[in-house]
Amino acid sequence: MAPVRCSSGDGGRHYCEATTQSGVQLTRQISGSPCIQNQTWGFDNRGIWVDRGCRADFQVNNSVNNTGGYNPRYNNNRNNNNS
């Protein structure tokens, strides 16, 4: 499945149409502004949303056995310590 490119070029929140029930993963950040899940990008039943200048390519999952979109490569939350 082709990636969905979603952009917040004007700094505001924008939605990109996508079926997100099985999760979404950010696959490539394009913007210089950070794309942080649940802060500057996320997804809900309306599609993928981006905000505050985030621009990226997203992969929409098509399997109900997926992890729901969590990708540690793009998790910028440094407070998660698994030790």
Biopython code that builds the backbone (N, CA, C, O; Angstrom):
import numpy as np
from Bio.PDB.StructureBuilder import StructureBuilder

atoms = [
    (1, "MET", "N", (0.837, -1.180, 0.000)),
    (1, "MET", "CA", (0.000, 0.000, 0.000)),
    (1, "MET", "C", (0.890, 1.254, 0.000)),
    (1, "MET", "O", (1.883, 1.316, 0.724)),
    (2, "ALA", "N", (0.535, 2.219, -0.793)),
    (2, "ALA", "CA", (1.314, 3.449, -0.913)),
    (2, "ALA", "C", (1.216, 4.277, 0.364)),
    (2, "ALA", "O", (0.174, 4.284, 1.019)),
    (3, "PRO", "N", (2.291, 4.973, 0.722)),
    (3, "PRO", "CA", (2.237, 5.823, 1.916)),
    (3, "PRO", "C", (1.301, 7.003, 1.713)),
    (3, "PRO", "O", (1.021, 7.414, 0.587)),
    (4, "VAL", "N", (0.828, 7.534, 2.824)),
    (4, "VAL", "CA", (-0.011, 8.732, 2.834)),
    (4, "VAL", "C", (0.868, 9.881, 3.281)),
    (4, "VAL", "O", (1.446, 9.832, 4.367)),
    (5, "ARG", "N", (0.980, 10.920, 2.456)),
    (5, "ARG", "CA", (1.747, 12.103, 2.845)),
    (5, "ARG", "C", (0.768, 13.112, 3.430)),
    (5, "ARG", "O", (-0.249, 13.446, 2.821)),
    (6, "CYS", "N", (1.096, 13.583, 4.609)),
    (6, "CYS", "CA", (0.225, 14.524, 5.301)),
    (6, "CYS", "C", (1.087, 15.699, 5.758)),
    (6, "CYS", "O", (2.178, 15.501, 6.293)),
    (7, "SER", "N", (0.594, 16.927, 5.546)),
    (7, "SER", "CA", (1.396, 18.127, 5.794)),
    (7, "SER", "C", (0.617, 19.181, 6.566)),
    (7, "SER", "O", (-0.578, 19.385, 6.354)),
    (8, "SER", "N", (1.326, 19.838, 7.459)),
    (8, "SER", "CA", (0.815, 21.006, 8.159)),
    (8, "SER", "C", (1.670, 22.198, 7.743)),
    (8, "SER", "O", (2.410, 22.760, 8.551)),
    (9, "GLY", "N", (1.558, 22.571, 6.482)),
    (9, "GLY", "CA", (2.410, 23.613, 5.929)),
    (9, "GLY", "C", (2.210, 24.981, 6.545)),
    (9, "GLY", "O", (3.142, 25.783, 6.591)),
    (10, "ASP", "N", (0.999, 25.260, 7.023)),
    (10, "ASP", "CA", (0.731, 26.578, 7.601)),
    (10, "ASP", "C", (0.813, 26.571, 9.122)),
    (10, "ASP", "O", (0.494, 27.571, 9.765)),
    (11, "GLY", "N", (1.239, 25.446, 9.704)),
    (11, "GLY", "CA", (1.380, 25.351, 11.152)),
    (11, "GLY", "C", (0.114, 24.942, 11.878)),
    (11, "GLY", "O", (0.141, 24.724, 13.090)),
    (12, "GLY", "N", (-1.003, 24.832, 11.156)),
    (12, "GLY", "CA", (-2.262, 24.443, 11.777)),
    (12, "GLY", "C", (-2.528, 22.955, 11.630)),
    (12, "GLY", "O", (-1.798, 22.251, 10.933)),
    (13, "ARG", "N", (-3.571, 22.482, 12.286)),
    (13, "ARG", "CA", (-3.929, 21.072, 12.226)),
    (13, "ARG", "C", (-4.633, 20.772, 10.911)),
    (13, "ARG", "O", (-5.552, 21.478, 10.494)),
    (14, "HIS", "N", (-4.172, 19.702, 10.273)),
    (14, "HIS", "CA", (-4.756, 19.243, 9.020)),
    (14, "HIS", "C", (-5.020, 17.747, 9.108)),
    (14, "HIS", "O", (-4.256, 17.003, 9.723)),
    (15, "TYR", "N", (-6.104, 17.320, 8.490)),
    (15, "TYR", "CA", (-6.442, 15.902, 8.408)),
    (15, "TYR", "C", (-6.180, 15.386, 7.014)),
    (15, "TYR", "O", (-6.393, 16.089, 6.026)),
    (16, "CYS", "N", (-5.715, 14.145, 6.940)),
    (16, "CYS", "CA", (-5.562, 13.441, 5.680)),
    (16, "CYS", "C", (-6.410, 12.188, 5.757)),
    (16, "CYS", "O", (-6.314, 11.414, 6.709)),
    (17, "GLU", "N", (-7.233, 11.999, 4.750)),
    (17, "GLU", "CA", (-8.151, 10.874, 4.749)),
    (17, "GLU", "C", (-7.401, 9.553, 4.713)),
    (17, "GLU", "O", (-6.525, 9.344, 3.874)),
    (18, "ALA", "N", (-7.758, 8.664, 5.635)),
    (18, "ALA", "CA", (-7.152, 7.334, 5.695)),
    (18, "ALA", "C", (-8.018, 6.459, 6.592)),
    (18, "ALA", "O", (-8.660, 6.952, 7.520)),
    (19, "THR", "N", (-8.033, 5.176, 6.316)),
    (19, "THR", "CA", (-8.697, 4.209, 7.176)),
    (19, "THR", "C", (-7.672, 3.776, 8.213)),
    (19, "THR", "O", (-6.689, 3.113, 7.883)),
    (20, "THR", "N", (-7.902, 4.150, 9.464)),
    (20, "THR", "CA", (-6.880, 4.019, 10.496)),
    (20, "THR", "C", (-7.203, 2.977, 11.561)),
    (20, "THR", "O", (-6.501, 2.901, 12.569)),
    (21, "GLN", "N", (-8.225, 2.189, 11.369)),
    (21, "GLN", "CA", (-8.670, 1.280, 12.431)),
    (21, "GLN", "C", (-7.627, 0.253, 12.844)),
    (21, "GLN", "O", (-7.692, -0.262, 13.960)),
    (22, "SER", "N", (-6.675, -0.058, 11.985)),
    (22, "SER", "CA", (-5.629, -1.024, 12.335)),
    (22, "SER", "C", (-4.292, -0.353, 12.671)),
    (22, "SER", "O", (-3.276, -1.028, 12.834)),
    (23, "GLY", "N", (-4.302, 0.969, 12.772)),
    (23, "GLY", "CA", (-3.097, 1.681, 13.176)),
    (23, "GLY", "C", (-2.369, 2.357, 12.033)),
    (23, "GLY", "O", (-2.627, 2.095, 10.858)),
    (24, "VAL", "N", (-1.456, 3.230, 12.408)),
    (24, "VAL", "CA", (-0.688, 4.041, 11.469)),
    (24, "VAL", "C", (0.740, 4.121, 11.990)),
    (24, "VAL", "O", (0.960, 4.169, 13.201)),
    (25, "GLN", "N", (1.698, 4.135, 11.094)),
    (25, "GLN", "CA", (3.099, 4.331, 11.462)),
    (25, "GLN", "C", (3.675, 5.472, 10.649)),
    (25, "GLN", "O", (3.433, 5.569, 9.446)),
    (26, "LEU", "N", (4.433, 6.331, 11.297)),
    (26, "LEU", "CA", (5.185, 7.349, 10.597)),
    (26, "LEU", "C", (6.397, 6.646, 9.985)),
    (26, "LEU", "O", (7.185, 6.027, 10.699)),
    (27, "THR", "N", (6.541, 6.741, 8.674)),
    (27, "THR", "CA", (7.640, 6.043, 8.015)),
    (27, "THR", "C", (8.755, 6.976, 7.571)),
    (27, "THR", "O", (9.901, 6.549, 7.432)),
    (28, "ARG", "N", (8.428, 8.263, 7.344)),
    (28, "ARG", "CA", (9.458, 9.205, 6.887)),
    (28, "ARG", "C", (9.041, 10.625, 7.233)),
    (28, "ARG", "O", (8.033, 11.123, 6.732)),
    (29, "GLN", "N", (9.812, 11.269, 8.085)),
    (29, "GLN", "CA", (9.568, 12.667, 8.391)),
    (29, "GLN", "C", (10.217, 13.511, 7.317)),
    (29, "GLN", "O", (11.371, 13.280, 6.955)),
    (30, "ILE", "N", (9.486, 14.492, 6.802)),
    (30, "ILE", "CA", (9.977, 15.359, 5.737)),
    (30, "ILE", "C", (10.268, 16.761, 6.269)),
    (30, "ILE", "O", (11.176, 17.440, 5.789)),
    (31, "SER", "N", (9.503, 17.179, 7.244)),
    (31, "SER", "CA", (9.615, 18.544, 7.758)),
    (31, "SER", "C", (10.815, 18.719, 8.671)),
    (31, "SER", "O", (11.348, 17.757, 9.224)),
    (32, "GLY", "N", (11.230, 19.984, 8.814)),
    (32, "GLY", "CA", (12.222, 20.328, 9.815)),
    (32, "GLY", "C", (11.594, 20.428, 11.196)),
    (32, "GLY", "O", (12.283, 20.298, 12.208)),
    (33, "SER", "N", (10.294, 20.656, 11.238)),
    (33, "SER", "CA", (9.566, 20.688, 12.510)),
    (33, "SER", "C", (9.367, 19.261, 13.002)),
    (33, "SER", "O", (9.183, 18.353, 12.191)),
    (34, "PRO", "N", (9.400, 19.047, 14.308)),
    (34, "PRO", "CA", (9.286, 17.684, 14.824)),
    (34, "PRO", "C", (7.914, 17.072, 14.592)),
    (34, "PRO", "O", (6.891, 17.754, 14.648)),
    (35, "CYS", "N", (7.916, 15.781, 14.331)),
    (35, "CYS", "CA", (6.687, 14.993, 14.227)),
    (35, "CYS", "C", (6.712, 14.009, 15.391)),
    (35, "CYS", "O", (7.422, 13.004, 15.348)),
    (36, "ILE", "N", (5.937, 14.301, 16.425)),
    (36, "ILE", "CA", (5.906, 13.502, 17.642)),
    (36, "ILE", "C", (4.493, 12.981, 17.826)),
    (36, "ILE", "O", (3.538, 13.755, 17.897)),
    (37, "GLN", "N", (4.367, 11.647, 17.904)),
    (37, "GLN", "CA", (3.042, 11.043, 17.997)),
    (37, "GLN", "C", (2.288, 11.570, 19.210)),
    (37, "GLN", "O", (2.844, 11.699, 20.300)),
    (38, "ASN", "N", (1.016, 11.869, 18.997)),
    (38, "ASN", "CA", (0.075, 12.403, 19.982)),
    (38, "ASN", "C", (0.371, 13.849, 20.383)),
    (38, "ASN", "O", (-0.315, 14.402, 21.243)),
    (39, "GLN", "N", (1.379, 14.463, 19.772)),
    (39, "GLN", "CA", (1.638, 15.881, 19.993)),
    (39, "GLN", "C", (1.505, 16.659, 18.690)),
    (39, "GLN", "O", (0.737, 17.617, 18.606)),
    (40, "THR", "N", (2.258, 16.241, 17.673)),
    (40, "THR", "CA", (2.188, 16.934, 16.386)),
    (40, "THR", "C", (1.682, 16.031, 15.267)),
    (40, "THR", "O", (1.543, 16.480, 14.129)),
    (41, "TRP", "N", (1.407, 14.781, 15.567)),
    (41, "TRP", "CA", (0.705, 13.921, 14.621)),
    (41, "TRP", "C", (-0.014, 12.823, 15.402)),
    (41, "TRP", "O", (0.354, 12.479, 16.525)),
    (42, "GLY", "N", (-1.034, 12.297, 14.772)),
    (42, "GLY", "CA", (-1.795, 11.212, 15.380)),
    (42, "GLY", "C", (-2.845, 10.737, 14.395)),
    (42, "GLY", "O", (-2.852, 11.138, 13.231)),
    (43, "PHE", "N", (-3.712, 9.896, 14.867)),
    (43, "PHE", "CA", (-4.787, 9.407, 14.012)),
    (43, "PHE", "C", (-6.004, 9.088, 14.856)),
    (43, "PHE", "O", (-5.901, 8.774, 16.042)),
    (44, "ASP", "N", (-7.148, 9.175, 14.220)),
    (44, "ASP", "CA", (-8.409, 8.827, 14.854)),
    (44, "ASP", "C", (-9.339, 8.313, 13.766)),
    (44, "ASP", "O", (-8.896, 8.001, 12.661)),
    (45, "ASN", "N", (-10.623, 8.226, 14.078)),
    (45, "ASN", "CA", (-11.564, 7.672, 13.095)),
    (45, "ASN", "C", (-11.779, 8.586, 11.886)),
    (45, "ASN", "O", (-12.394, 8.165, 10.906)),
    (46, "ARG", "N", (-11.289, 9.818, 11.935)),
    (46, "ARG", "CA", (-11.395, 10.730, 10.786)),
    (46, "ARG", "C", (-10.224, 10.593, 9.825)),
    (46, "ARG", "O", (-10.333, 10.971, 8.659)),
    (47, "GLY", "N", (-9.103, 10.057, 10.302)),
    (47, "GLY", "CA", (-7.917, 9.919, 9.466)),
    (47, "GLY", "C", (-6.661, 10.251, 10.240)),
    (47, "GLY", "O", (-6.629, 10.172, 11.468)),
    (48, "ILE", "N", (-5.627, 10.623, 9.506)),
    (48, "ILE", "CA", (-4.344, 11.013, 10.099)),
    (48, "ILE", "C", (-4.344, 12.534, 10.245)),
    (48, "ILE", "O", (-4.727, 13.249, 9.320)),
    (49, "TRP", "N", (-3.919, 13.021, 11.400)),
    (49, "TRP", "CA", (-3.813, 14.466, 11.572)),
    (49, "TRP", "C", (-2.358, 14.858, 11.831)),
    (49, "TRP", "O", (-1.586, 14.107, 12.427)),
    (50, "VAL", "N", (-2.016, 16.041, 11.371)),
    (50, "VAL", "CA", (-0.706, 16.636, 11.615)),
    (50, "VAL", "C", (-0.906, 18.065, 12.086)),
    (50, "VAL", "O", (-1.917, 18.693, 11.771)),
    (51, "ASP", "N", (0.047, 18.575, 12.834)),
    (51, "ASP", "CA", (-0.090, 19.904, 13.425)),
    (51, "ASP", "C", (1.295, 20.514, 13.608)),
    (51, "ASP", "O", (2.297, 19.799, 13.598)),
    (52, "ARG", "N", (1.352, 21.828, 13.775)),
    (52, "ARG", "CA", (2.571, 22.585, 14.104)),
    (52, "ARG", "C", (3.736, 22.332, 13.161)),
    (52, "ARG", "O", (4.885, 22.226, 13.591)),
    (53, "GLY", "N", (3.429, 22.236, 11.870)),
    (53, "GLY", "CA", (4.487, 22.126, 10.872)),
    (53, "GLY", "C", (4.954, 20.727, 10.550)),
    (53, "GLY", "O", (5.836, 20.562, 9.707)),
    (54, "CYS", "N", (4.394, 19.707, 11.189)),
    (54, "CYS", "CA", (4.787, 18.323, 10.885)),
    (54, "CYS", "C", (4.375, 17.981, 9.456)),
    (54, "CYS", "O", (3.254, 18.255, 9.029)),
    (55, "ARG", "N", (5.305, 17.381, 8.736)),
    (55, "ARG", "CA", (5.033, 16.871, 7.383)),
    (55, "ARG", "C", (5.750, 15.535, 7.272)),
    (55, "ARG", "O", (6.952, 15.442, 7.519)),
    (56, "ALA", "N", (5.002, 14.498, 6.897)),
    (56, "ALA", "CA", (5.594, 13.162, 6.899)),
    (56, "ALA", "C", (4.806, 12.215, 6.015)),
    (56, "ALA", "O", (3.678, 12.494, 5.609)),
    (57, "ASP", "N", (5.438, 11.081, 5.731)),
    (57, "ASP", "CA", (4.770, 9.963, 5.067)),
    (57, "ASP", "C", (4.375, 8.960, 6.137)),
    (57, "ASP", "O", (5.141, 8.677, 7.059)),
    (58, "PHE", "N", (3.174, 8.433, 6.001)),
    (58, "PHE", "CA", (2.623, 7.491, 6.962)),
    (58, "PHE", "C", (2.194, 6.223, 6.250)),
    (58, "PHE", "O", (1.712, 6.260, 5.118)),
    (59, "GLN", "N", (2.374, 5.107, 6.926)),
    (59, "GLN", "CA", (1.901, 3.826, 6.412)),
    (59, "GLN", "C", (0.676, 3.434, 7.216)),
    (59, "GLN", "O", (0.721, 3.362, 8.444)),
    (60, "VAL", "N", (-0.410, 3.183, 6.518)),
    (60, "VAL", "CA", (-1.641, 2.741, 7.155)),
    (60, "VAL", "C", (-1.598, 1.224, 7.216)),
    (60, "VAL", "O", (-1.432, 0.557, 6.196)),
    (61, "ASN", "N", (-1.747, 0.689, 8.410)),
    (61, "ASN", "CA", (-1.710, -0.760, 8.597)),
    (61, "ASN", "C", (-3.028, -1.377, 8.138)),
    (61, "ASN", "O", (-4.091, -0.770, 8.270)),
    (62, "ASN", "N", (-2.945, -2.567, 7.606)),
    (62, "ASN", "CA", (-4.162, -3.235, 7.154)),
    (62, "ASN", "C", (-4.377, -4.558, 7.859)),
    (62, "ASN", "O", (-5.147, -5.393, 7.383)),
    (63, "SER", "N", (-3.713, -4.765, 8.985)),
    (63, "SER", "CA", (-3.846, -6.002, 9.746)),
    (63, "SER", "C", (-4.294, -5.673, 11.159)),
    (63, "SER", "O", (-3.727, -4.790, 11.802)),
    (64, "VAL", "N", (-5.300, -6.373, 11.640)),
    (64, "VAL", "CA", (-5.777, -6.127, 13.006)),
    (64, "VAL", "C", (-4.794, -6.648, 14.040)),
    (64, "VAL", "O", (-4.962, -6.369, 15.227)),
    (65, "ASN", "N", (-3.773, -7.398, 13.632)),
    (65, "ASN", "CA", (-2.783, -7.926, 14.564)),
    (65, "ASN", "C", (-1.600, -6.978, 14.737)),
    (65, "ASN", "O", (-0.597, -7.356, 15.342)),
    (66, "ASN", "N", (-1.696, -5.772, 14.226)),
    (66, "ASN", "CA", (-0.589, -4.835, 14.325)),
    (66, "ASN", "C", (-0.551, -4.197, 15.700)),
    (66, "ASN", "O", (-1.499, -4.342, 16.472)),
    (67, "THR", "N", (0.514, -3.499, 16.019)),
    (67, "THR", "CA", (0.715, -2.916, 17.343)),
    (67, "THR", "C", (0.021, -1.576, 17.520)),
    (67, "THR", "O", (0.192, -0.944, 18.562)),
    (68, "GLY", "N", (-0.757, -1.115, 16.543)),
    (68, "GLY", "CA", (-1.498, 0.120, 16.709)),
    (68, "GLY", "C", (-0.738, 1.371, 16.366)),
    (68, "GLY", "O", (-1.190, 2.467, 16.697)),
    (69, "GLY", "N", (0.398, 1.253, 15.718)),
    (69, "GLY", "CA", (1.081, 2.426, 15.230)),
    (69, "GLY", "C", (2.333, 2.828, 15.983)),
    (69, "GLY", "O", (3.019, 3.753, 15.548)),
    (70, "TYR", "N", (2.661, 2.190, 17.075)),
    (70, "TYR", "CA", (3.845, 2.556, 17.819)),
    (70, "TYR", "C", (5.095, 2.134, 17.056)),
    (70, "TYR", "O", (5.242, 0.972, 16.676)),
    (71, "ASN", "N", (5.970, 3.065, 16.842)),
    (71, "ASN", "CA", (7.230, 2.786, 16.179)),
    (71, "ASN", "C", (8.314, 3.450, 17.002)),
    (71, "ASN", "O", (8.432, 4.676, 16.984)),
    (72, "PRO", "N", (9.126, 2.661, 17.736)),
    (72, "PRO", "CA", (10.111, 3.273, 18.634)),
    (72, "PRO", "C", (11.120, 4.157, 17.930)),
    (72, "PRO", "O", (11.705, 5.036, 18.565)),
    (73, "ARG", "N", (11.344, 3.958, 16.646)),
    (73, "ARG", "CA", (12.286, 4.797, 15.911)),
    (73, "ARG", "C", (11.841, 6.256, 15.903)),
    (73, "ARG", "O", (12.674, 7.161, 15.865)),
    (74, "TYR", "N", (10.526, 6.486, 15.938)),
    (74, "TYR", "CA", (9.996, 7.843, 15.875)),
    (74, "TYR", "C", (9.393, 8.299, 17.194)),
    (74, "TYR", "O", (8.680, 9.301, 17.230)),
    (75, "ASN", "N", (9.667, 7.582, 18.278)),
    (75, "ASN", "CA", (9.168, 7.981, 19.583)),
    (75, "ASN", "C", (10.183, 8.927, 20.211)),
    (75, "ASN", "O", (11.267, 8.506, 20.616)),
    (76, "ASN", "N", (9.831, 10.191, 20.287)),
    (76, "ASN", "CA", (10.755, 11.191, 20.827)),
    (76, "ASN", "C", (10.552, 11.427, 22.315)),
    (76, "ASN", "O", (11.102, 12.382, 22.863)),
    (77, "ASN", "N", (9.772, 10.578, 22.985)),
    (77, "ASN", "CA", (9.548, 10.733, 24.410)),
    (77, "ASN", "C", (10.714, 10.078, 25.147)),
    (77, "ASN", "O", (10.778, 8.851, 25.234)),
    (78, "ARG", "N", (11.614, 10.866, 25.664)),
    (78, "ARG", "CA", (12.826, 10.353, 26.295)),
    (78, "ARG", "C", (12.567, 9.911, 27.747)),
    (78, "ARG", "O", (13.487, 9.437, 28.415)),
    (79, "ASN", "N", (11.347, 10.059, 28.235)),
    (79, "ASN", "CA", (11.055, 9.698, 29.624)),
    (79, "ASN", "C", (10.685, 8.232, 29.796)),
    (79, "ASN", "O", (10.423, 7.799, 30.918)),
    (80, "ASN", "N", (10.658, 7.472, 28.738)),
    (80, "ASN", "CA", (10.334, 6.054, 28.827)),
    (80, "ASN", "C", (11.592, 5.272, 29.143)),
    (80, "ASN", "O", (12.444, 5.085, 28.274)),
    (81, "ASN", "N", (11.716, 4.821, 30.361)),
    (81, "ASN", "CA", (12.850, 3.989, 30.768)),
    (81, "ASN", "C", (12.326, 2.598, 31.055)),
    (81, "ASN", "O", (11.461, 2.420, 31.912)),
    (82, "ASN", "N", (12.838, 1.625, 30.354)),
    (82, "ASN", "CA", (12.376, 0.252, 30.522)),
    (82, "ASN", "C", (13.324, -0.557, 31.392)),
    (82, "ASN", "O", (13.361, -1.782, 31.272)),
    (83, "SER", "N", (14.080, 0.075, 32.250)),
    (83, "SER", "CA", (15.035, -0.649, 33.085)),
    (83, "SER", "C", (14.463, -0.905, 34.452)),
    (83, "SER", "O", (15.127, -1.505, 35.296)),
]
sb = StructureBuilder()
sb.init_structure("model")
sb.init_model(0)
sb.init_chain("A")
sb.init_seg("    ")
for serial, (resi, resn, name, xyz) in enumerate(atoms, 1):
    if name == "N":
        sb.init_residue(resn, " ", resi, " ")
    sb.init_atom(name, np.array(xyz, "f"), 0.0, 1.0, " ", f" {name:<3s}", serial, name[0])
structure = sb.get_structure()
